[in-house]
Amino acid sequence: MIGRIAGIILHRAMDHVLIDVRGVGYIVHVSARTAASLPPVGEPCALYTDLLVREDLLQLFGFPSLLEKEWHRLLTSVQGIGAKASLAILGTLGADGLGRAIALGDWSAVRAAPGVGPKLAQRIVLELKDKAPAVMALGGALSVDLAPSDEVVEPGPRPRRITPPAPEPQAAATADAISALVNLGYAQAQAAAAVAEASGAEAGLDAARLIRAALRLLAPRG
């Protein structure tokens, strides 16, 4: 299983990238969002990958974080969702947006992805609503690249190094906020929904502000 690729970008397109790894070129299919975030041709990059194996086909799909790769794994477990549909959803919403939509039961946000109709969007939310809180709570840890550095061997006196991607701040804040609310006695699904609603109302909140906003949403209304 190929779980991660690091090398030099030889070609970029809207839905795939060609990466040279020590003289071997790998075509990696990516979402439009990921493609837009990659460095230009000739620069080093690293992607987490999922290998699709069929009798007549081998395809690599790439993700900028382990969190997004985990969402891809969950999405493709839903009947009717293949790898390309999963990339379309992640390209439209991103990992954080998808988690928020599922936690809130917002199937219309999932439907915004190209090729996803209302019935399929509802099925995704229904089948993954119980799994979303656990993934959201792990988001900060899943986003961390454990490799300290990568060396890309090229002709010339000095190899280039790939800087590991930093943890996603919003994913880490979401994970910390959900964990704190669970420690306060709230159910994980309840905590995830409150945090998702709070982060949707105001983007870029750190963990402390997310917790306070979520607690206001969870407070009994009299």
N, C-alpha and C positions, 0 to 999 in steps of 0.2 A: 504494500500500500504506500502510495506517495502522499505524505501528509503535509509537506511544505516544500516550496521551491524558492531558491534565491539565486539571482543571476543578473545578467545585463539585458535590458529591453532592446530587442531587434526590430520589433514592429508593434504598433498599437492600432486597434480598431475600436469601434463602439461596443463590440460584444466579445472581443478576445484580445489576447496579447501573446506575442512570441518572445519567450525568454531563453537566452543562451546560458546554459549551465555547463561550464567547462567543455565547450565545443559541441554540446548537444542542444538543439532547439526544441523547446516544449511549447505547444500551443495550449494556452490556458483560457478557458471561457470565463468571462466575468460579467457582472452587471454593469449597466451604463454608469451608475454612480461610482463603482470601483474604477472603471476605465478612466473616468474623468479625474480621479484622484491620483493616478499613477504618474511617476516622473516621465520626462520625455525620452525618446529613443536615445540609446547610448548610455543611459544612467542605470545604476543598480536598483533592484527592487526585490521584495520578498512577499510571498503570498502563501497563506495556508490553503491546502488543496483537498479536494475530494475526488476520488477516481471512480468513474462510472464504467463498469465492465459489462459488456454484452457479447454475444457470440460473434458479432461482426463489427464491433465498435469498442474503442477505448477513448474516453474523453476525460480531460481534467477540468475541474471547475475551481476557480480561485476566489479567496476571500481575504480582506485586509485584517480580520481579527478572528480569533477562535469563537467569539460570541456570534459573529455572523455565520460562521461555519456550522455552529450548533443549531441556529435557526434554520439553516438550509437542510440539515438532517431532519429536523422536525417537520418542516414543510413538505419534504418529499415523502414523508410517511403518510401523508393524507392522500386518499384515493383521488386521482385526477390531477395531482400536482407532480409534474416531472421536474427535471433539473432546470430547464429553461424557464418554466413558469415560476419556479422558486427565485431565479435570478431576476425575473421581471418584478416580482413582489419586493424583493430586497432592494432592487434598484430604485423603486418608487418610494418606499418607506424608510429604508435603512433598518438596522437591527433595533435601535431604540424605538423608532416609530412603529415597527411591527409589534414589538412587545407591548407598547402602550395601546395599540389598537385592539389586540387580542384580550388584554387584561380588562379593557373597558367594554368589550363586546361590540366594538365599532367595525362591523363588517363592511360598511360603506367605504371606509378608508382602504381596506384590503381590495375592494372592488376597483379602486382607482388604478390598479396595476394593469398594464396592457394584457388582454387576453383572459382576464379573470372576470367571469360573470357573477351575478348576485348569488346564485345557488352555490357556486364553488366558494365564494367569499364567506358565506354563512357556514359552510361545512368546515372551512379552515378554523374559523373562530370557535365553532362548537367543539371540534375535536382537540384543539390545542389550548383551550381556556384553562384546563386544569394543569397543564404543563408549563404554561407561560410564566407563572410566578417563580417557579424554581429556576428557570433559565435567567429571568431578570435579576434574581437574587445572586446569581453566580456571575453576572455580567462583568464586574470589575476584575475578578480573578481570571475569567476566560479570555479577557482582552490582553492579558500580559504576555509578551513574547519572552520566553525563558532563555532564548539563545543570547549570550552576551554580545556577539558580533558575528559577522560573516565575512569571509574573504573571497573575493571574486578574482580568479586567476586570469590574467590577460597578458598578451605580449607587452613587454616593457619592464622597467626596473622595479616598479612598485605596484602591488595589487591594490584594488579598491576595496574599501570596507562598506558594508551595508549597515546603517544604523538601525537597530531594532526599533519597531514602532512603539511609541509610548502607549500606556493604557488609555482607553477612551475615557475622558473625564466624566461624561454624562452617564456612561454605563457603570462606572465605579460609584458615582454619587447615588444612582438608583439602587444598586446592590446594597450599599451601606444603609440607605434609608429604609429599605424593606427589612433588612436584618434588624435594625433598631426597633422597628414597629413590632416585628415578631417577638423580639425580646420583651416588649412591653405587654405582650399577651394577645395581640391581634392575630387572627388567622392569616396564613401567608397569602391566600387569594385576596382577602380583604385589604391587606397591607399593600399588595402589588397594585390593586385597582386604585387605591387612594393616591399612591405615589405616581402612578401613570396619569391620573387626572391632574395632579398638582404640576407635574412637569409639562403636561400639555397646555396648561393655562399660562405658564410662564417658563420660557426656555432658559437653560443655562443656570438653573439653581444648583447650589452646592448641596451636600448631604444635609447639613444642619437646617438650611432653609426648606429643603424638601420635606424633612421630618416635621417641621413646624406647620407647613402648609397642609401636609397630609393629616396631621392631627386635628387641624381645624375642620377638615372634611369629614373626619371620623367622629367628631364630637356630636353627641345627641342634639337633635334640633327640637326645641320645645316651642 
